[in-house]
Amino acid sequence: MMDRESPVTEDELHAFVDGELPADRQAAVETWLAAHPEDAARVSTWRAQSESIKARYAGIALEPVPARLELARLRRLERRWTRAAAAAVIAAFLIGGLLGWFGREMVEGGSVLGKTLTTDAMDAHKLYVVEVRHPVEVPGAEAAHLVQWLSKRLGYDLRAPDLAAIGLKLVGGRLLPGPSGAAGFLMYEGPSGERFTLYSARWDAPETALRYRDAGQIAAFYWVDSNRAYVMSGPADRDRLRMIAQSAYDQLETRGPGKGSS
């Protein structure tokens, strides 16, 4: 870290890497880096990481933000959730019987989860993996606080799988709107900058094994355990993604490993 008298701040170093530094500060930062090799090395590392992420996710970064994740829309949805609470209870009684009768096969077969929850999870993945400076709300260095905070908001004990053995470190996480309340979102990163995300939310459905969904450049493995749904999203390398999802599954599954994948 830089001393208190330094004319160059950490934010300015990040802005220098991102090409957002004001022109009148450019020379000062370059002079500082020439005299401080440790900061120059950090800047070089950040720049390499940024280029790696841009190269890997360039196509995704150009895609429009999904409507369900737009801030204004989320605020409107939050207000609607409060106003519609009573109506939702009544509707649940009305449609519950029909869903149980006609929709049992569809839910157990995973099509609702595969097409609805995984869409939300992969949209969030595409939105945040391209971020260099702000991919998460709480960094991985504060993992204990992150897990405690998300668990409180989700209403169940959320764990952050330890994926270090397969080369992934926890970048951090954030809170997102889910299908019936809050959803937790954890991000992991590999040594070459590839990123994987684990999305978790309440989901009242029978337990499932790992299931696969491919959506072009992005794919996901998803499963349900104890009324909690999990979606592991990442680059569409099925074997690599299966290995990562299986590791998370084995750590999160409440009665230990054993169901495998499909």
ABEGO torsion letter per residue (X at the ends): XBBAABABBAAAAAAAAAGABBAAAAAAAAAAAAABAAAAAAAAAAAAAAAAAAAAAAAAAABBBBAAABAAAAAAAAAAAAAAAAAAAAAAAAAAAAAAAAAAAAAAAGAAAAAAAAAAAAAAAAAAAABAABABABBAAAAAAAAAAAAAAAGBBBBBBBAAAAGBBBAEBBBBBBAAEBBBBBBBBBAAGBBBBBBBBBBBBBBBBBBBBBBEABBBBBBBBGGBBBBBBBBBBAAAAAAAAAAAAAAABAAEBGAEBX
